[in-house]
Amino acid sequence: MRVYLNVAQIIVSVALVAIILLQVRSGSSVGGMFGGGDTSVYRTRRGVERTIFNMTVGLSIAFFTITIMNVVVTG
C-alpha cells in the first residue's frame, strides 16, 4: 500500500508543478509573478484559464489527501 501511495504522490506532485507552471506562463508577463504587472487584483477567469485554475485546486486537494493517507499508513 505504501508503494502505491508513494507512486501516486509523485505523479500528483509532478502534475501539480506542471499545472502551476502553465498557470504562470499564461499570465501577462514575468513581472506579474513577482508582484508587478497589471494593477487589477480581481479578474474573471474564463475558458482555459478557469480550467487550469480548477485543475490546480483539484490536484492540490489530491496531493494533500494522499500525503495525509501516506502519513497515516506509515505510522
N, C-alpha and C positions, 0 to 999 in steps of 0.2 A: 504494500500500500504506500509505503514511504517513497518508493521509487517512482510510482505513478504521480504522486503529488509533486515530487521534485521536478519531474519532466513537465508537468502541467504548469508549474510555476515559472520555469524557464521559458516555455513557449509564450505564456501570457505576458511575461516581462519584456520579451523581445518585441512582441506585437504592440505593447504599450509604448515602448520607446519609439517604434516606427510611426505610430499614430501621432504621438506628440511632435515628432519632427515634421510630419506632414502638416500639422496644425500651425507650427511656427513658420514653415515655408510658405503657406498660403496667405500669410499676413502681408501687409503692405510693404514693409521694409525691415531690415535688420535692426534699425533703431527702435522699432516697436517692441522688440524682445527685451530691450534694456530700459524701457520706460519712456522712450521718446516716441516720435511719430505723431500720428494724428491725435487731437485732443478729445475726441468723442469717446467717453468712457462706456456708454451704453449703446450697443449696436444690436440690430436684429440679425440673427443668424438665419441664412436661407440656403436651401439646396445642399450642395456637397459639404459646405462648411458646417451646417447643422448636423449632417450625418456623421462627419468626423468627430464633432463635439460629443454626440451621443455615444459613439463608439469608445471615445476616451473615457467617458463616465462609466460605461459598462465594463470595460477592461480594468479600470481602477477598482471597481467593486469586486470583480472576479479575482484580481490579484490579492486584495485584502482578505477575501474569504478563503482562498487557497492557502494563504500564509497562516491564518488562524488555524485552519484544519491541520496544516503541517506541524504547527507547534503543539497542538493537542495530541496528535498521533505520536510524535516523537517523545512526548512527555517531558 
